[in-house]
Amino acid sequence: MAPQWDDLRVFLAVAREESLSAAGRRLNVDPATVGRRVSRLEDAFDTPLFVKSPTGYALTAAGQRLMSHAVRVEQSLEEAAEELSGDPGGLSGQIRIGAPDGAANYLLPQVCHKIAEGNPDLEIQIVALPRVFSLSKREADMVVAVSPPTAGRLMVQKITDYKLHLAAARWYLRSAPPLETLDDLKNHQIVGYIPDMIFDKELDYLSEIGVEKPTIGSNSVSVQINCVRIGGGVGIVHDFSIPFNRGVRKILEDQFSLTRGFYLVRHEDDKRLERMNRFSEALCQGIRDEVTRLEAKT
């Protein structure tokens, strides 16, 4: 007997959330129902689709094969819904964006607010996590990344470059040792990423100034700049974050500057979805405009 879409939808939710309870929350059904649907699918195929462990539900080899087919069914249904709606005007439905917390905190709120204002039937979700997102598991519909991926069935486009500089709180600088050259940094507390939690080589900023590990470290950009803002030391911060942090200013601009890029990453199967294409275009342009606007204020 061929599997029903409702069962496949539950299967996809468990595969993506790796938990019956989380899948249930995502689908707004109770975990027991989720478990029964999974069991029904496994009985239909006469093979286990998940391995349960202390960390959750992991796909078996059969489950991984089924997932690729289930995603195609999901994609076909989305395309059909888009064609039958016949409304090329406003955007609707739910779109989830994964992003590193620098972009998620200081760029995406303004950009997504503007898009949402013009599309009242659209629900935008911003997932801010300091790690790489899995588009194959549909943890997000699209991802803002700090480096382009080199594997997978993905569409990648460059959004924009952005700048980073050394920065410190004004009152910290008034009481701290002199800071006139990069060599003077050895006399200061340094704020930055925890070295073994850097999830992308493009984020290894401190190695650019010869610092092996920070005095105060965090895997979060927001935590880092808050440490700088309260006088916890000197950090390398995004220029676009400075206007949100009163009293923080760039230092040693003529001696140190970094340029990095943002990339939009989408699953290859989404290229036929006009809704996603239009949203992606608006998102990329919005991020470009916001980076330009905020960097001009520093």
C-alpha positions in Angstrom: 0.0 0.0 0.0 1.4 3.4 -1.0 2.1 5.8 2.0 -0.4 8.6 2.6 0.9 12.2 2.4 -0.2 12.8 6.0 2.1 10.0 7.2 5.0 11.3 5.0 4.4 14.8 6.5 4.8 13.3 10.0 7.9 11.4 8.9 9.5 14.5 7.5 8.8 16.4 10.8 10.4 13.7 12.9 13.4 13.5 10.5 13.9 17.2 10.7 13.3 17.7 14.4 14.8 14.3 15.5 12.2 14.0 18.2 8.6 12.9 18.5 7.7 15.8 20.9 9.4 18.4 18.7 7.7 17.1 15.6 4.4 17.1 17.4 4.8 20.8 18.3 5.7 21.6 14.7 2.6 19.8 13.4 0.4 20.8 16.4 -0.4 17.1 17.2 0.4 15.0 20.3 3.6 13.0 20.3 1.7 9.7 20.7 0.0 10.3 17.4 3.3 11.1 15.8 4.7 7.8 17.1 1.7 5.9 15.7 2.1 7.5 12.3 5.8 6.6 12.2 5.0 3.0 13.2 2.4 2.8 10.5 4.9 3.9 7.9 7.5 1.4 9.2 4.9 -1.4 9.0 3.9 -0.4 5.5 7.5 -0.6 4.3 8.4 -3.5 6.6 11.6 -1.7 7.7 12.7 0.6 10.5 13.0 4.2 9.4 14.5 5.6 12.6 17.0 4.5 15.3 16.1 5.8 18.7 19.0 7.0 20.9 19.5 9.2 24.0 20.0 12.1 21.6 16.8 11.5 19.7 15.6 9.9 16.5 18.1 9.3 13.7 17.3 8.2 10.2 18.3 4.6 9.2 19.6 4.0 5.7 16.0 3.2 4.6 14.8 6.4 6.3 17.4 8.5 4.4 16.2 7.0 1.1 12.6 7.7 1.9 13.4 11.2 2.9 14.6 12.2 -0.5 11.4 10.9 -2.0 9.2 12.6 0.7 10.9 15.9 0.1 10.1 15.7 -3.6 6.5 15.0 -2.8 6.4 18.0 -0.5 8.0 20.1 -3.2 5.5 19.0 -5.8 2.6 19.9 -3.5 4.1 23.3 -2.8 4.5 23.9 -6.5 0.9 22.8 -7.2 -0.4 25.1 -4.4 1.5 28.0 -5.8 0.3 27.4 -9.4 -3.4 27.0 -8.3 -3.4 30.0 -6.1 -3.0 32.2 -9.2 -2.0 35.2 -7.1 1.4 36.6 -8.2 0.9 39.6 -5.9 1.6 39.3 -2.2 3.7 36.6 -0.5 2.0 34.2 1.9 2.7 31.1 4.0 5.7 30.5 6.3 9.3 31.0 5.4 12.1 30.1 7.8 15.5 31.8 7.5 18.6 30.4 9.3 21.4 32.9 10.0 24.5 33.4 12.2 23.5 35.6 15.1 25.3 38.7 13.9 23.1 38.9 10.8 20.1 37.6 12.7 20.3 40.3 15.4 21.4 43.4 13.6 20.2 43.0 10.0 17.3 40.6 9.6 14.8 42.2 12.0 14.7 45.4 10.0 14.8 43.7 6.6 12.1 41.1 7.5 9.9 43.7 9.1 9.9 45.7 5.9 9.0 42.6 3.8 6.3 41.6 6.3 4.7 45.0 6.2 4.0 44.6 2.5 2.9 41.0 2.8 0.4 40.6 5.7 -0.3 36.9 4.9 3.4 36.0 5.2 4.9 34.5 8.4 8.7 34.9 8.6 10.8 32.9 11.1 14.4 33.9 11.9 16.5 31.1 13.4 19.7 32.5 14.9 22.2 29.8 15.7 26.0 29.9 15.7 26.4 26.8 13.5 25.8 25.5 10.0 22.2 24.7 9.0 21.1 21.6 7.1 18.9 22.5 4.2 18.6 18.8 3.2 16.8 18.3 6.5 14.8 21.5 6.0 15.9 23.1 9.2 15.4 26.3 7.3 14.0 27.2 3.9 17.1 29.3 3.2 20.2 30.3 5.0 22.4 33.4 5.2 25.9 32.0 5.4 29.4 33.5 5.9 31.0 31.3 3.3 29.6 29.5 0.3 29.1 25.8 0.7 30.9 23.5 -1.8 28.8 20.4 -1.6 25.1 19.4 -1.9 22.3 20.3 -4.3 22.3 23.9 -3.4 21.8 27.3 -5.0 24.3 29.9 -3.7 24.4 33.6 -4.4 26.6 36.4 -3.0 24.5 38.9 -1.1 27.0 41.5 -0.1 30.4 42.2 1.6 30.5 43.7 5.1 33.4 45.1 7.2 34.7 44.4 10.7 37.1 46.5 12.8 38.6 46.5 16.2 36.4 48.3 18.7 36.1 49.2 22.3 33.9 51.3 24.6 34.9 54.9 24.9 35.1 54.9 28.7 37.2 51.7 28.6 39.7 53.5 26.4 39.9 56.4 28.8 41.2 54.2 31.6 42.9 51.4 29.8 46.7 51.3 28.8 47.7 53.2 25.6 46.4 51.6 22.4 48.1 53.2 19.4 49.4 50.1 17.5 48.4 46.5 17.1 51.3 45.5 19.3 49.6 47.4 22.2 46.8 44.8 22.2 49.0 42.5 24.3 48.2 44.9 27.2 44.5 44.6 26.8 41.7 42.1 27.5 40.5 40.6 24.2 36.9 39.6 23.4 36.2 37.0 20.7 35.1 33.6 19.6 35.8 30.5 21.7 38.4 28.9 19.4 37.0 25.3 19.4 33.4 26.6 18.8 34.2 28.5 15.6 31.9 26.8 13.0 33.3 28.5 9.9 36.9 29.5 9.1 35.7 32.9 8.0 34.9 33.7 11.7 38.5 33.1 12.9 39.0 36.8 13.3 41.5 36.8 16.2 44.1 34.8 14.3 44.3 37.9 12.0 45.8 39.9 14.8 47.9 37.0 16.2 45.7 36.3 19.2 45.4 32.5 20.0 42.5 32.8 22.5 40.4 35.6 23.9 40.3 36.7 27.5 36.6 36.6 27.3 35.1 34.2 24.8 31.7 33.4 23.4 30.2 31.6 20.5 27.8 34.5 20.1 28.5 37.7 18.3 25.9 39.5 20.4 27.5 38.4 23.7 30.9 39.5 22.4 29.8 43.0 21.5 27.9 43.3 24.8 31.2 42.5 26.5 32.9 45.2 24.5 30.0 47.6 25.2 30.3 47.3 29.0 34.1 47.7 29.0 35.1 44.1 29.0 37.9 44.7 26.5 38.7 45.1 22.8 36.9 43.0 20.2 36.6 42.6 16.5 33.0 43.6 15.7 30.8 44.0 12.6 30.6 47.6 11.6 26.9 47.2 11.1 26.5 46.3 14.8 28.1 49.5 16.1 25.1 51.8 15.7 23.1 49.5 18.0 25.8 49.7 20.8 26.1 53.2 22.2 29.5 54.2 23.3 31.4 51.6 21.2 33.7 53.0 18.6 36.2 51.6 16.0 39.9 51.8 16.9 43.1 51.4 14.9 41.1 51.7 11.6 44.2 52.6 9.6 46.0 49.5 10.9 43.4 46.8 10.8 40.2 46.0 8.9 38.5 42.8 7.7 36.1 42.3 4.8 33.8 39.3 4.8 30.7 38.3 2.8 27.2 37.0 3.2 25.8 34.4 0.9 22.2 33.2 0.5 21.9 29.4 0.3 18.8 27.6 -0.9 18.0 24.1 -1.8 18.2 23.3 -5.6 14.6 22.0 -5.6 13.2 25.4 -4.6 14.3 27.1 -7.8 10.9 26.5 -9.4 9.0 28.1 -6.5 8.3 31.7 -7.6 7.3 32.5 -4.0 10.7 31.6 -2.7 12.4 33.4 -5.6 10.6 36.6 -4.9 11.2 36.4 -1.2 14.9 35.7 -1.8 15.2 38.7 -4.1 13.6 41.0 -1.5 15.7 39.6 1.3 19.0 40.0 -0.5 18.3 43.6 -1.5 17.1 44.4 2.0 20.3 43.0 3.5 22.5 45.0 1.0 20.6 48.2 1.8 20.8 47.7 5.5 24.5 46.9 5.6 25.1 50.1 3.5 22.9 52.2 5.8 24.4 51.0 9.1 28.1 51.0 8.0 27.6 54.7 6.9 26.8 55.5 10.5 30.1 54.3 12.0 
